[in-house]
Amino acid sequence: MSLAMSDLAGDSEQHLLQIITIFAQALSLSKMRFLGYPTNLEFDYEALAPLLHFHINNAGDPFLGSCYTLNSAAFEVSVLDWFASLWEIAKNQCWGYVTTGGTEGNLHGILVGREQLPDGILYASEESHYSAFKIARICRMQCVKVATLRSGEIDCSDLKASLLAHKDKPAIININIGTTMNGAIDDIDLVVQTLEEYGFTRDRFYIHCDGALFGLMLPFIKQAPRLSFKKPIGSIAISGHKFLGCPVPCGVIITRLEYIKGNMSSDVEIIASRDATITGSRSGHAAIFLWYALKKKGLLGLKEEVDKCMRNADYLLDKLQNAGISAMKNEFSNIVVFEKPQDEEFARRWSLACKGSMAHVVAMQHVTLEMLDSFVSEFVQKRSFKL
Ligand SMILES: Cc1ncc(COP(=O)(O)O)c(C=O)c1O
């Protein structure tokens, strides 16, 4: 069931309600087969419905508030404090805000890096999200693509060669805390070691961590590498609609307060606040969605959700391999990568994300074993039909 443009014609109240009902049904159907993207569709924000009667706008610096009284800055600061504690940075040394998503967080983080090191070169692995390369273009930064290992992790021997070729310029590194396609986690410690070994002292490099999905998951995975501001990193960005699950795209950027000066901020009299964010008006609802999800789940709830996603990813990996479909999964990832199905209609039905000859499923919270069973049996059927 889907809506055509012609269905949207007509403007009686009854017709509008009908359209919304049909669209909600179509969304429910799509959700039952939504496997390929790292979006958690398992949430219930009914309790926040009364807030839909209000415009809530967090323009300005969340820590300073603003004279725009319809704001949810208190909720936003509570969310930022939570992430500061998760990623081990003292509240009085931390700054951040609720963004429109991972892309905006990456833009802010990399921009902070460029302001710290104005003639710095951006290094991003080939498996980095496309936003990293777009940001280099927006910021007019020289960008060097670094090769990856088979796992998708940044190849530090290639990084070393690239650093040596541009030794005179500082380095701004985009680290993937989970690549988009196969959830490979770049080794922060090895990157830092490589930088230091080849003469890049701490005042000559800046590390931005793109943790869109895994920035929130890693801290709950036993033996996973530690994501922490105790390491020499400058910023971490995540998407709020990915692991946490929000009905609207949003995200969080956390950086060090000492960087929010010079070109990164200016006082704005009309809102009686400081302008240090990428966008002006910002969703006050997004901050409340994040706050509500964090409070409801708690650390224990989040840990249980991470465990479930990892278990279900292992289940799918086994099932695919047992069915003779070549598949892989990185150790700290809930993304299962496999050969791209030949049947495009099938791939679209299950909302699979495809790249080259590969496709993947991301085992998010709404993905059940029943969904995975149906997916694999349909895949096997289509495949044998083609062979
Ligand atoms: C690694 C990575 N970084 C950044 C992003 C962009 O996040 P958003 O879509 O929230 O802007 C994604 C999205 O999938 C991603 O996988």
The ligand as an SDF file (V2000), in Angstrom:
LIG
                    3D

 16 16  0  0  0  0  0  0  0  0999 V2000
   29.1930    5.9850    9.8820 C   0  0  0  0  0  0  0  0  0  0  0  0
   28.1210    6.9900    9.6130 C   0  0  0  0  0  0  0  0  0  0  0  0
   28.3800    8.2770    9.7940 N   0  0  0  0  0  0  0  0  0  0  0  0
   27.4650    9.2380    9.5650 C   0  0  0  0  0  0  0  0  0  0  0  0
   26.2020    8.9110    9.1440 C   0  0  0  0  0  0  0  0  0  0  0  0
   25.2190   10.0020    8.8550 C   0  0  0  0  0  0  0  0  0  0  0  0
   24.2450   10.0720    9.8350 O   0  0  0  0  0  0  0  0  0  0  0  0
   22.8740   10.8390    9.5780 P   0  0  0  0  0  0  0  0  0  0  0  0
   22.1370   10.0620    8.5460 O   0  0  0  0  0  0  0  0  0  0  0  0
   22.2390   10.8380   10.9420 O   0  0  0  0  0  0  0  0  0  0  0  0
   23.2070   12.2110    9.1300 O   0  0  0  0  0  0  0  0  0  0  0  0
   25.8630    7.5650    8.9420 C   0  0  0  0  0  0  0  0  0  0  0  0
   24.5300    7.1860    8.4830 C   0  0  0  0  0  0  0  0  0  0  0  0
   24.2270    6.0660    8.2010 O   0  0  0  0  0  0  0  0  0  0  0  0
   26.8520    6.5820    9.1880 C   0  0  0  0  0  0  0  0  0  0  0  0
   26.6240    5.2820    8.9920 O   0  0  0  0  0  0  0  0  0  0  0  0
  1  2  1  0
  2  3  1  0
  2 15  2  0
  3  4  2  0
  4  5  1  0
  5  6  1  0
  5 12  2  0
  6  7  1  0
  7  8  1  0
  8  9  2  0
  8 10  1  0
  8 11  1  0
 12 13  1  0
 12 15  1  0
 13 14  2  0
 15 16  1  0
M  END
$$$$
